[in-house]
Amino acid sequence: MTALTVPPIARASGQVRLPGSKSLSNRALLLAALARGTTELTNVLDADDTRVMIDALRALGIAVARRGDTAVVTGGAGAFPARAADLHLGNAGTAMRPLAAALAFAGGRYRLDGVPRMRERPIGDLVDALNALGARVTYEGTPGYPPLLIEPAALAPRAGRVEVRGDVSSQFVSGLLMAAPMLAPAGGSREAARDGGLEIRVPGALVSQPYVAMTLAVMRRFGVAVERRDDAAGAVFSVPRAVYRSPGRFAVEGDASGASYFLALGALAGGPVRVLGVGADSVQGDVAFASLLGDMGAAVERGPDWIEVRAGRGLAALDRDCTEIPDAAMTAAVVALFAGGRTVLRGIGSWRVKETDRIAAMATELGKLGARVESGPDWLAVSRPPARLAEATIDTYDDHRMAMCFALAACGGVPVHLRDPGCVAKTFPTFFDDLAGLVGPAGGGDTVNGARGSEGR
């Protein structure tokens, strides 16, 4: 297996322009496909997860023209021309969950599958909600997991309200919300949802709420406003029956989750490091990672579309609920290697059902570097190693975020060897080039800043 060595990083500074957000790119692509009119999407991420979404939309009969980081989508006004398709969605949850909801009442026969890990990522809560509305979604393998077979159902749901759990993944809620304007029964009662719409109730906890807020923000840009209210039982969303309308042009923000690696680099290696493309005006929840770094002792500055971090007098451990920043919290776990004391990250149960079991993976790999690590169902505690970090070969588990956040361990004065570094292509294909640009001139081959690539480390 190919490995990449990140040599010790003594100092880093500069700025990096972020690629488009994966979460925003795939939401905008889907809503543009469902909208009336043509939409020009700019700064669209060009990576594995967005490619599978674009391939799926094309297979469904939607015209998508791609030129660099721009995608021009001719919408189907609420319908997909293809009445049959076999869609392979890789390991992209932001494609699998929303497409399952959007196709449930599309009147065709569709099969949705992905890589082996996708077959281990749950989707049962979303399928239960769709079938409760009258869809015909069945499992071709293990119940509760892809692959899915969607067969023609009634063109409109048989009820004006539905319940979906949100304590495992917010993508179930986001997927149902984006499909809801098409699913809302035209004659539904006002008690079920206003104006004959669809009422979606999420009982109990809703994890990763900023991602749901992001979904609602994108829906508004495409002409559909959702009303949310909260009561003692949970959250309730009222979605009107509507056809999405193209905004004409939609600019995708930079990836706030990807920003976390470079912001942390500024805190660990002197800085200043500035990221361009996200800032104080961002709709993405992971921009709150900058505040976490500030609370640990880094110096943080913000503008409308940029954030800059430099080292402070030292980093302090903290105990933080990371429910709102689940992806960026992985970066915080590596930053904890450099903080005095015991850092505890809570509310990260969703890590268990991501590209890998991230709690187990992080615990194992942090331990290789010499940290003392404790973990539970939805928490991780990291204590700084008593001495210098240990040189280690890190397994990345085909998980892009494992590769990117562990590259930062090289700030501890030791080389870090990353197995399967190509997994970053899922969301950030240029990550190692951008990293090299901040720490010094890139060397040749599979290297960062002149390090050697290797096989089977």
SVG drawing of the C-alpha trace seen along z (x, -y; Angstrom):
<svg xmlns="http://www.w3.org/2000/svg" viewBox="-57 -41 70 50">
<polyline fill="none" stroke="black" stroke-width="0.4" points="0.0,0.0 1.3,-3.4 2.3,-5.7 3.2,-9.3 5.7,-10.7 5.0,-14.2 8.3,-15.4 8.5,-17.3 6.9,-20.7 8.7,-23.4 6.9,-26.5 4.0,-27.2 2.4,-30.4 0.6,-31.8 -2.9,-31.5 -4.9,-28.9 -8.1,-29.1 -10.4,-26.3 -12.2,-24.1 -16.0,-24.2 -17.8,-22.6 -18.9,-19.0 -22.0,-19.4 -23.1,-22.6 -22.0,-21.3 -24.1,-18.1 -27.1,-19.9 -27.0,-22.6 -26.5,-20.1 -29.6,-18.1 -31.8,-21.1 -30.7,-22.6 -31.7,-19.2 -35.1,-19.4 -35.6,-23.1 -37.4,-24.8 -34.9,-26.6 -31.1,-26.4 -28.7,-27.1 -25.0,-28.0 -23.2,-26.7 -19.7,-28.1 -16.9,-26.8 -18.4,-23.3 -16.1,-20.8 -14.4,-18.5 -13.9,-15.4 -15.1,-11.8 -18.3,-12.6 -19.5,-15.3 -18.6,-13.3 -20.8,-10.4 -23.7,-12.9 -23.2,-14.4 -22.9,-10.9 -26.2,-9.9 -28.0,-13.0 -26.9,-12.4 -28.1,-8.8 -31.4,-10.1 -31.7,-12.3 -30.6,-15.6 -28.3,-17.7 -25.1,-18.7 -22.4,-20.6 -19.1,-20.8 -16.4,-23.3 -13.7,-23.5 -15.3,-24.4 -18.5,-25.5 -21.5,-23.2 -24.5,-24.3 -27.6,-22.2 -30.8,-22.2 -33.5,-21.3 -36.3,-18.8 -39.0,-21.0 -39.5,-18.3 -39.2,-15.3 -36.4,-12.9 -36.7,-12.0 -35.2,-8.5 -37.7,-6.0 -35.0,-3.4 -31.4,-3.7 -28.8,-1.7 -26.8,-4.3 -23.4,-3.6 -22.8,-6.3 -19.4,-5.3 -19.2,-6.2 -21.0,-9.6 -23.7,-9.9 -24.5,-13.3 -25.6,-11.6 -27.1,-8.3 -29.5,-9.7 -30.9,-12.7 -31.3,-10.7 -33.1,-7.9 -35.7,-10.5 -35.9,-12.3 -36.5,-9.1 -38.9,-7.5 -42.0,-9.0 -40.4,-9.7 -42.4,-7.0 -39.5,-4.8 -37.5,-1.8 -34.1,-2.7 -31.3,-0.8 -28.9,-2.7 -25.6,-1.1 -22.1,-2.0 -18.8,-0.7 -18.6,2.0 -18.4,-0.6 -21.6,-2.3 -23.4,1.1 -22.4,0.7 -23.7,-2.8 -27.3,-2.9 -30.2,-4.3 -33.1,-2.5 -34.6,-5.6 -35.0,-7.4 -36.4,-4.4 -38.9,-3.8 -40.1,-7.4 -40.4,-7.1 -42.3,-3.9 -44.6,-5.3 -45.6,-7.9 -46.4,-5.1 -43.0,-4.6 -41.9,-1.2 -38.3,-1.0 -36.8,2.4 -33.4,3.6 -31.4,6.0 -29.0,7.0 -29.0,6.4 -32.1,4.7 -31.5,1.1 -28.5,0.7 -27.9,0.2 -28.2,1.4 -31.8,0.1 -34.4,0.9 -37.0,-1.8 -40.0,-0.7 -42.9,-2.9 -45.2,-4.1 -48.1,-6.5 -47.0,-9.9 -47.9,-11.6 -47.6,-10.4 -50.8,-9.3 -50.3,-11.5 -49.3,-15.1 -47.0,-14.3 -44.2,-11.9 -41.7,-11.2 -38.0,-10.6 -35.3,-10.0 -32.3,-12.4 -30.1,-11.0 -28.0,-8.8 -27.4,-11.1 -28.7,-14.5 -28.6,-13.4 -31.8,-11.5 -33.5,-14.8 -31.8,-16.8 -32.7,-14.2 -36.3,-14.2 -36.4,-18.0 -35.0,-18.5 -37.5,-16.0 -40.5,-17.3 -41.7,-20.1 -42.4,-17.4 -43.8,-14.9 -46.2,-17.3 -49.8,-16.3 -51.7,-19.0 -54.8,-18.4 -53.2,-17.9 -55.0,-19.2 -53.8,-22.4 -53.4,-20.5 -50.9,-18.2 -48.9,-21.0 -49.6,-24.6 -50.9,-25.2 -51.3,-21.5 -47.6,-20.9 -45.7,-18.1 -44.9,-18.2 -41.7,-16.5 -41.3,-15.7 -37.9,-14.8 -38.5,-13.3 -35.8,-13.7 -32.2,-14.6 -31.2,-16.0 -27.4,-15.6 -25.3,-17.9 -28.0,-20.6 -25.8,-23.1 -26.0,-20.8 -29.8,-20.9 -29.6,-24.7 -27.4,-24.6 -30.0,-22.5 -32.8,-25.0 -30.5,-27.9 -30.0,-26.2 -33.7,-25.4 -34.4,-29.1 -32.1,-30.1 -34.1,-27.8 -37.4,-29.4 -38.7,-27.1 -38.9,-28.5 -39.4,-26.0 -40.9,-26.8 -39.3,-25.2 -40.6,-25.1 -39.4,-23.2 -41.4,-21.7 -40.8,-19.4 -40.9,-16.4 -38.4,-17.6 -38.2,-19.7 -41.1,-20.1 -40.5,-21.3 -43.4,-22.5 -42.6,-22.3 -44.9,-23.8 -45.8,-22.0 -43.7,-23.7 -41.4,-23.3 -37.9,-24.6 -37.0,-27.7 -33.5,-28.3 -31.8,-31.3 -29.9,-31.6 -26.5,-31.5 -25.3,-29.9 -21.8,-30.3 -20.7,-27.4 -18.8,-28.5 -15.3,-27.0 -15.2,-23.9 -15.3,-24.8 -14.4,-21.2 -11.4,-21.4 -10.5,-24.7 -10.0,-23.1 -6.8,-21.4 -5.1,-24.7 -6.5,-26.7 -5.1,-24.1 -1.8,-24.2 -1.6,-27.9 -2.1,-27.2 0.5,-24.4 3.2,-25.8 3.3,-29.5 1.3,-30.9 -0.3,-33.1 -2.3,-30.8 -5.3,-32.3 -8.1,-30.3 -10.0,-32.0 -13.6,-31.1 -15.2,-30.8 -15.6,-33.4 -17.9,-35.2 -20.7,-35.1 -20.5,-31.3 -23.6,-29.1 -21.5,-26.1 -21.4,-25.0 -17.7,-23.9 -16.5,-27.5 -17.1,-27.2 -13.9,-25.2 -12.0,-28.5 -13.7,-29.4 -12.6,-26.1 -9.0,-26.9 -9.4,-30.4 -10.6,-28.8 -7.6,-26.5 -5.3,-29.5 -4.7,-30.3 -5.1,-33.8 -8.0,-34.0 -9.1,-36.7 -12.1,-36.7 -13.4,-38.6 -16.6,-38.0 -15.0,-35.3 -11.7,-34.5 -10.3,-33.2 -6.7,-33.5 -5.1,-31.7 -1.7,-32.0 -0.1,-30.4 -0.7,-31.9 1.3,-31.3 0.4,-27.7 -2.6,-25.4 -4.8,-24.3 -7.0,-21.2 -10.7,-21.6 -13.9,-19.6 -16.2,-20.4 -19.6,-19.2 -18.8,-18.8 -22.3,-17.9 -22.4,-20.9 -18.9,-20.4 -18.6,-16.6 -16.2,-16.7 -13.9,-19.4 -13.9,-17.7 -11.5,-15.1 -9.0,-17.9 -9.5,-18.9 -8.5,-15.3 -5.1,-15.7 -4.7,-19.3 -5.2,-17.7 -1.8,-16.0 -0.2,-19.5 -2.5,-20.7 -1.6,-20.5 -3.9,-18.2 -6.8,-16.0 -9.0,-17.1 -12.5,-15.5 -14.6,-15.7 -18.3,-14.8 -21.4,-14.4 -19.5,-12.6 -21.6,-9.4 -22.2,-10.1 -18.5,-9.3 -19.4,-5.6 -21.4,-5.5 -19.1,-7.7 -16.6,-6.5 -15.2,-4.3 -15.9,-4.0 -14.0,-7.2 -14.0,-6.9 -12.3,-3.5 -9.9,-4.6 -8.9,-7.8 -8.2,-6.0 -6.0,-3.5 -4.0,-5.9 -3.6,-8.6 -2.2,-5.8 0.5,-5.0 1.8,-8.6 2.1,-8.1 -1.1,-9.7 -3.2,-8.2 -6.7,-7.8 -10.0,-6.9 -13.3,-6.5 -17.0,-5.7 -20.1,-5.4 -20.1,-9.1 -16.9,-10.6 -13.1,-10.6 -10.5,-11.8 -6.9,-12.6 -4.1,-13.3 -0.8,-14.7 2.0,-12.3 4.4,-12.6 7.4,-13.1 7.9,-13.8 5.4,-12.3 6.4,-8.9 7.1,-8.5 4.3,-6.4 2.7,-4.9 -0.9,-5.9 -3.7,-3.8 -6.3,-6.0 -9.1,-3.4 -10.1,-4.8 -11.2,-7.9 -10.2,-11.2 -10.4,-13.0 -8.2,-10.5 -5.4,-11.3 -5.8,-15.1 -6.0,-15.5 -3.1,-13.1 -0.8,-15.0 -0.9,-17.7 0.9,-15.4 4.1,-16.2 4.0,-19.5 5.3,-17.5 8.8,-17.2 8.6,-13.7 7.8,-12.4 4.4,-10.9 3.8,-8.2 0.2,-8.1 -1.0,-4.9 -3.3,-5.4 -3.0,-9.2 -5.0,-9.1 -8.2,-8.8 -8.2,-12.6 -9.6,-12.6 -13.1,-12.1 -13.3,-15.8 -9.9,-17.5 -7.8,-16.2 -5.2,-19.0 -4.8,-18.8 -1.2,-17.7 -0.1,-20.2 -1.8,-23.0 -0.2,-21.8 3.3,-21.8 2.7,-25.4 2.4,-26.5 5.3,-24.7 7.8,-25.1 8.4,-24.1 7.1,-20.8 9.5,-18.0 9.0,-15.4 6.9,-12.2 4.6,-11.2 6.0,-13.8 5.1,-16.8 7.9,-19.4 10.5,-17.0 9.5,-13.8 9.8,-10.4 6.9,-8.3 7.1,-4.6 5.3,-1.3 3.9,0.8 5.0,-1.2"/>
</svg>
